[in-house]
């Protein structure tokens, strides 16, 4: 999907998420091969490690 479509979908999802958690990932031409966004109190935290986009998982509470 194009960036524009992805952003439109993301806006709709965030609008419906209320107190929920949402993550969206997509393929990119980067070292990791993907990028992602999160919304809400999510266990998945995006971090950059030496230019590499990684997912840090917080402990389950």
C-alpha positions as CSV (number, residue, x, y, z in Angstrom):
1,X,0.0,0.0,0.0
2,X,1.1,3.5,-0.5
3,X,2.2,5.9,2.3
4,X,-0.9,8.0,1.7
5,X,-3.2,5.0,2.1
6,X,-1.3,3.7,5.1
7,X,-1.6,7.1,6.8
8,X,-5.4,7.3,6.1
9,X,-5.9,3.8,7.6
10,X,-3.7,4.7,10.6
11,X,-5.9,7.8,11.3
12,X,-9.0,5.7,11.2
13,X,-7.6,3.0,13.5
14,X,-6.3,5.5,16.0
15,X,-9.7,7.2,16.0
16,X,-11.4,3.9,16.9
17,X,-8.7,2.6,19.3
18,X,-9.9,4.5,22.4
19,X,-8.0,2.9,25.3
20,X,-6.6,0.0,23.2
21,X,-3.2,-0.7,21.7
22,X,-2.4,-0.6,18.0
23,X,0.7,-1.5,16.0
24,X,1.1,-1.2,12.3
25,X,4.2,-2.4,10.4
26,X,5.2,-2.1,6.7
27,X,8.0,-3.1,4.4
28,X,10.7,-0.5,3.7
29,X,14.0,-0.2,1.9
30,X,16.0,0.1,5.1
31,X,18.5,-2.1,7.0
32,X,15.8,-3.8,9.0
33,X,13.5,-4.1,6.0
34,X,10.5,-2.7,7.9
35,X,9.2,0.3,9.9
36,X,6.3,0.6,12.3
37,X,4.2,2.8,14.5
38,X,2.4,2.1,17.8
39,X,-0.4,3.8,19.6
40,X,-1.6,3.5,23.2
41,X,0.0,1.9,26.2
42,X,1.8,-0.7,24.1
43,X,4.4,-3.3,25.0
44,X,6.1,-2.7,21.7
45,X,8.4,0.3,21.8
46,X,10.2,1.5,18.6
47,X,13.9,2.1,19.2
48,X,16.8,3.1,16.9
49,X,20.0,1.2,17.5
50,X,22.9,2.4,15.4
51,X,20.5,3.4,12.6
52,X,18.6,0.1,12.8
53,X,14.9,0.2,13.7
54,X,14.1,-2.4,16.3
55,X,11.2,-3.4,18.5
56,X,11.7,-3.4,22.3
57,X,9.2,-5.5,24.2
58,X,8.3,-4.3,27.7
59,X,7.6,-6.9,30.3
60,X,4.0,-8.1,30.6
61,X,2.3,-6.5,33.6
